[in-house]
Amino acid sequence: MALLGTHIRFALDIKNDFEVKNIDKYISGTVYPDSRYITKIDRKITHCLDVYDKKFFGKDDFKKGWMTHIIYDRIQFDVFNEIFPELFEKFEDEKIFLSPENWAIRTGLKILQDLDDVLKFPIKNYLKSLEYFETPNKEKDELIKEYNQILIDIYQKDKITILDLINMWVVFGIEKEITDKIEEKTIQILSNKNILEKIPLIYPATIKKYKEETTKS
């Protein structure tokens, strides 16, 4: 998953493509898929598509936001491999690919990208949208509210830190061994100037791929 700031930035940048009418539903839908960490709904359900599918979202603004989330996650995965090949070459083997180390590196990149993305638009203006929620997979209301509030509490801060975003994973119930690994890999990336200077390239590269895909379709 990309993090909340990145997902909302992307959703806002492409909202005209989805002819959004209700921004609250749209933004709430944008962050919905990763509520699975709190609700324990299977990822195959919350991330059920990997293509732009009008049959899925139709005129439903919540599902339009949901769709943008899935689109971004998929494209970002490929962009990481293209911009940072040196980080992922050793994970070509499937067993290694599914390793905690691979996930931690990708999450470290997402954390640093998110910190860059939230500087590029007024994210606080859209947090109120998370007061709206839906339960498309019959989740308990209180769990979706809890998830949305976790996000609000983090992103309403005047300055969001790496530790804030690492702690988010802790609150989501990710094992300490893995969150420690995320912190370790994020710090390693911070100390590597060649990698760090490429972080701002991730978002525009993802937007470019999205536009190329939609133009072809």
C-alpha positions in Angstrom: 0.0 0.0 0.0 1.0 3.6 -0.6 0.3 5.7 2.5 -2.7 8.0 3.0 -1.1 11.2 1.9 0.0 9.7 -1.4 -3.3 8.0 -2.0 -5.3 11.2 -1.4 -2.9 13.3 -3.6 -3.4 10.9 -6.4 -7.2 10.7 -6.0 -7.5 14.5 -6.1 -5.2 14.8 -9.1 -7.4 12.3 -11.2 -10.8 13.0 -9.7 -12.0 14.7 -13.0 -11.4 11.4 -14.8 -14.0 9.8 -12.4 -16.5 12.7 -12.6 -16.7 12.8 -8.8 -19.7 14.5 -7.3 -19.3 13.8 -3.5 -15.7 14.4 -2.4 -16.3 13.0 1.1 -17.4 9.6 -0.3 -14.6 9.7 -2.8 -11.8 10.4 -0.3 -13.3 7.9 2.2 -13.3 5.3 -0.5 -9.7 6.2 -1.4 -8.4 5.1 2.0 -10.9 2.3 2.6 -9.0 -0.7 1.2 -6.3 -0.6 3.9 -8.9 -0.7 6.7 -8.3 -4.4 6.3 -5.4 -4.1 8.8 -8.0 -3.2 11.5 -11.0 -5.2 10.2 -9.0 -8.3 9.2 -10.9 -8.5 5.9 -8.8 -10.5 3.4 -6.7 -8.3 1.1 -8.1 -10.3 -1.9 -11.5 -8.7 -1.1 -10.4 -5.1 -0.4 -7.9 -5.1 -3.3 -10.1 -7.2 -5.6 -9.2 -5.6 -9.0 -6.1 -4.5 -10.8 -7.5 -2.7 -13.8 -9.5 0.4 -14.4 -13.0 -1.0 -14.3 -16.1 1.1 -14.8 -18.3 -1.9 -14.1 -16.9 -1.9 -10.5 -17.4 1.8 -9.6 -20.2 2.9 -11.9 -21.7 6.2 -10.5 -20.6 5.3 -6.9 -18.2 8.0 -5.6 -17.0 5.8 -2.7 -16.1 3.0 -5.1 -14.4 5.5 -7.4 -12.1 6.4 -4.6 -11.6 2.7 -3.8 -10.6 2.2 -7.5 -8.0 5.0 -7.4 -6.4 3.3 -4.4 -6.0 0.0 -6.3 -4.8 1.7 -9.4 -2.1 3.6 -7.5 -0.9 0.5 -5.6 -0.4 -1.5 -8.7 1.4 1.2 -10.7 3.6 2.3 -7.8 4.8 -1.3 -7.5 6.2 -1.2 -11.1 7.6 2.3 -10.6 9.6 1.3 -7.6 11.2 -1.5 -9.6 12.1 0.9 -12.4 13.4 3.8 -10.3 15.2 1.6 -7.7 16.4 -1.5 -9.5 19.3 -1.8 -7.2 17.0 -2.3 -4.2 14.9 -5.1 -5.7 17.1 -7.2 -8.0 17.8 -9.8 -5.4 14.0 -10.3 -4.8 13.3 -11.9 -8.2 12.9 -15.3 -6.6 9.3 -15.7 -5.4 10.2 -16.9 -1.9 12.6 -14.0 -1.4 10.1 -11.6 -3.0 7.6 -12.4 -0.3 10.2 -11.8 2.4 9.8 -9.3 5.3 12.9 -7.5 4.0 11.4 -6.8 0.6 8.2 -5.5 2.2 10.2 -3.4 4.7 12.2 -1.7 1.9 9.1 -1.0 -0.1 7.4 0.4 3.0 10.4 2.6 3.8 10.2 4.1 0.3 6.4 4.6 0.8 7.0 6.4 4.1 9.5 8.8 2.6 7.4 9.4 -0.5 4.4 10.1 1.7 6.3 12.7 3.7 7.2 14.4 0.4 3.7 14.1 -1.0 1.9 15.7 2.0 4.1 18.8 1.4 2.6 19.2 -2.1 -1.1 19.7 -1.2 -3.2 20.7 1.8 -4.1 17.3 3.1 -5.7 18.7 6.3 -8.5 20.2 4.1 -9.6 16.6 3.3 -9.4 14.8 6.6 -12.9 15.8 7.5 -14.0 13.5 4.6 -13.0 10.6 6.8 -15.9 11.3 9.1 -17.9 9.6 6.4 -17.5 5.9 6.0 -19.1 2.8 4.4 -18.9 -0.9 5.2 -19.1 -2.6 1.8 -17.9 -5.9 3.2 -20.1 -5.8 6.3 -17.3 -4.6 8.6 -18.2 -3.4 12.0 -18.9 0.4 12.0 -16.6 0.9 15.0 -13.7 -0.7 13.3 -13.9 1.5 10.2 -14.3 4.5 12.5 -11.2 3.5 14.4 -9.2 3.1 11.2 -10.3 6.5 9.9 -9.5 8.1 13.2 -6.0 6.7 13.3 -5.4 8.4 9.9 -6.9 11.7 11.0 -4.8 11.7 14.2 -1.6 11.3 12.2 -2.2 13.6 9.3 -3.7 16.5 11.2 -0.3 17.2 12.8 1.6 20.3 11.6 4.7 18.1 11.1 4.4 14.4 10.4 7.5 12.4 11.1 8.9 9.0 10.1 8.2 7.7 13.5 4.5 8.8 13.2 4.2 6.6 10.1 6.1 3.7 11.5 3.9 3.8 14.6 0.9 3.7 12.3 2.0 0.1 11.4 2.3 -0.7 15.1 -1.3 0.5 15.7 -2.4 -1.6 12.7 -1.1 -4.6 14.5 2.0 -5.4 12.5 4.5 -7.5 14.4 7.3 -5.6 16.1 9.9 -7.6 14.3 8.6 -6.2 11.0 8.1 -2.6 12.2 11.6 -2.7 13.5 12.8 -3.8 10.0 10.8 -1.0 8.4 12.5 1.5 10.6 15.9 0.0 9.9 15.3 0.1 6.1 13.9 3.6 6.2 16.9 4.9 8.0 19.2 3.1 5.5 17.4 4.8 2.6 17.8 8.2 4.4 21.5 7.7 4.6 21.8 6.9 0.9 21.9 10.2 -1.1 21.5 8.5 -4.5 18.3 6.8 -3.5 17.0 9.6 -1.4 17.1 12.2 -4.2 14.9 9.9 -6.3 12.0 9.9 -3.8 10.3 12.9 -5.4 10.5 11.2 -8.8 8.1 8.4 -7.7 4.8 10.3 -7.8 5.2 12.0 -11.2 6.4 8.7 -12.7 3.3 7.0 -11.3 1.0 9.8 -12.7 2.7 9.4 -16.1 2.1 5.7 -16.2 -1.5 6.2 -15.2 -2.1 8.7 -18.0 -0.4 6.4 -20.5 -2.7 3.5 -19.5 -5.9 5.6 -19.7 -4.9 7.0 -23.0 -4.5 3.5 -24.5 -7.8 2.4 -23.1 
